[in-house]
Amino acid sequence: MVALIFGAHFSSYTYIAPFLLQNASFSVSSITWLLLGFGLVGFVSNFAFSAIVTRNLKASLATVVSLLMLALLAMPLLRHSEPAVMVTVLVWGVAFGAIPLCLSVWMQLATPDLPEAGSALFVGIIQVAIAVGSLVGGTVVDHVGIPADFWFGSALALLG
């Protein structure tokens, strides 16, 4: 699950700036500000979800993975509307801001007797998912294009 969800994010996030520039007609400076917004809403989301994740972990994780999946699915469909793309990127930021928190809590609950081993496994899986997700995403981009890569990421999120 961790590999699929992080793979979903990084297979697509790796190509978000080229998508915004080439497919959604954003300027370079607009992309900079939008990605800053992505990071800021992710930061706030991490804190917001920390208040509820321990009360309802499965619902929290299902919510943020669904938001990620829907954002990735919607990006190519909404590329002709700058405001819609901006909202979608920010929703994606909210989702990804909370995903590491939710999955980290899940891992800690799943390995109460070996928290260090659980954390090491978690971080290792994430690193592999970043590398493989970016590699496979790049292959999709090279052969089919960036919009298809976002749909590929959405499919990975669904599987996760």
C-alpha positions in Angstrom: 0.0 0.0 0.0 2.8 2.4 0.9 4.7 1.7 -2.3 1.6 2.1 -4.5 0.5 5.4 -2.8 3.9 7.0 -2.9 4.5 5.6 -6.4 1.2 7.3 -7.4 2.3 10.6 -6.1 5.9 10.6 -7.4 5.2 9.1 -10.8 3.1 12.3 -11.4 4.6 14.9 -9.1 7.9 14.5 -10.8 6.3 15.9 -14.0 3.9 18.5 -12.5 6.0 21.5 -13.6 6.3 20.4 -17.2 2.6 19.6 -17.2 1.6 23.0 -15.9 4.0 24.7 -18.4 3.2 22.6 -21.5 -0.3 21.3 -21.0 -2.0 23.9 -18.8 -0.2 27.0 -20.1 1.0 28.3 -16.8 3.9 30.8 -16.7 7.1 29.8 -14.9 6.5 32.3 -12.1 2.9 31.0 -11.7 4.2 27.5 -11.3 6.6 28.6 -8.6 3.8 30.3 -6.6 1.4 27.3 -7.2 4.0 24.8 -5.9 4.7 27.0 -2.9 1.0 26.9 -2.3 1.1 23.1 -2.7 3.8 22.9 0.0 2.0 25.3 2.4 -1.4 23.5 2.2 0.5 20.2 2.7 2.1 21.6 5.8 -1.2 22.8 7.2 -2.9 19.5 6.2 -0.3 17.5 8.1 -1.1 19.4 11.3 -4.9 19.3 10.7 -4.9 15.6 10.1 -2.7 14.9 13.2 -5.7 15.9 15.3 -8.0 13.3 13.7 -5.8 10.5 12.4 -5.5 8.6 15.7 -9.3 8.7 16.1 -10.1 7.3 12.7 -7.0 6.2 10.9 -8.7 4.2 8.1 -11.2 6.9 7.2 -8.4 9.5 7.3 -6.2 7.5 5.0 -9.1 6.6 2.6 -10.0 10.3 2.4 -6.5 11.6 1.5 -5.8 8.7 -0.9 -9.1 9.4 -2.6 -8.3 13.1 -2.8 -4.9 12.2 -4.4 -6.5 9.8 -6.9 -9.2 12.4 -7.9 -6.6 15.2 -8.2 -4.4 13.1 -10.5 -7.4 12.0 -12.5 -8.7 15.5 -12.8 -5.5 17.3 -13.8 -5.5 16.4 -17.5 -9.3 16.8 -17.7 -9.2 20.4 -16.3 -6.0 21.6 -18.0 -7.8 24.2 -20.0 -9.1 26.0 -16.9 -6.3 27.7 -14.9 -8.5 28.2 -11.7 -9.6 24.6 -11.8 -6.0 23.4 -12.2 -4.9 25.6 -9.3 -7.6 24.2 -7.0 -6.7 20.7 -8.1 -3.0 21.2 -7.3 -3.9 22.6 -3.9 -6.2 19.6 -3.2 -3.4 17.3 -4.2 -1.2 19.2 -1.7 -3.7 18.7 1.1 -3.8 15.0 0.3 -0.1 14.5 0.1 0.5 16.6 3.2 -1.5 14.1 5.2 -0.5 10.8 3.5 2.9 10.4 5.1 1.4 11.0 8.5 -1.5 8.5 8.1 0.8 5.8 6.7 3.4 6.4 9.4 0.8 6.1 12.2 -0.5 2.9 10.5 3.1 1.5 10.4 3.6 2.3 14.1 0.4 0.6 15.0 1.2 -2.4 12.9 4.7 -2.9 14.5 4.2 -2.0 18.2 6.9 -4.5 19.4 9.5 -3.4 16.8 8.9 0.3 16.1 12.5 0.9 14.8 12.1 -2.0 12.3 8.7 -0.7 11.2 10.1 2.8 10.7 13.1 1.5 8.7 10.8 -0.6 6.5 8.5 2.3 6.0 11.3 4.7 4.9 12.9 2.0 2.7 9.7 1.4 0.9 9.1 5.1 0.4 12.6 5.5 -1.1 12.1 2.6 -3.5 8.6 4.0 -4.4 10.0 7.4 -5.2 12.7 6.0 -7.5 10.5 3.4 -9.2 7.5 5.7 -9.4 9.6 8.4 -11.1 11.2 5.9 -13.4 7.9 4.4 -14.5 6.3 7.8 -14.7 9.1 8.9 -17.0 8.6 5.9 -19.2 4.9 6.7 -19.4 5.7 10.4 -20.2 8.2 9.4 -22.9 5.8 7.0 -24.6 2.3 8.4 -24.1 2.7 11.9 -22.6 2.3 13.7 -19.3 -1.5 13.6 -19.1 -1.4 9.8 -19.4 1.1 9.8 -16.6 -1.3 11.5 -14.3 -3.9 8.9 -15.1 -1.3 6.2 -14.4 -0.7 7.8 -11.0 -4.4 7.9 -10.3 -4.6 4.1 -11.1 -1.7 3.5 -8.6 -3.6 5.5 -6.0 -6.7 3.4 -6.6 -4.7 0.2 -6.2 -3.2 1.5 -3.0 
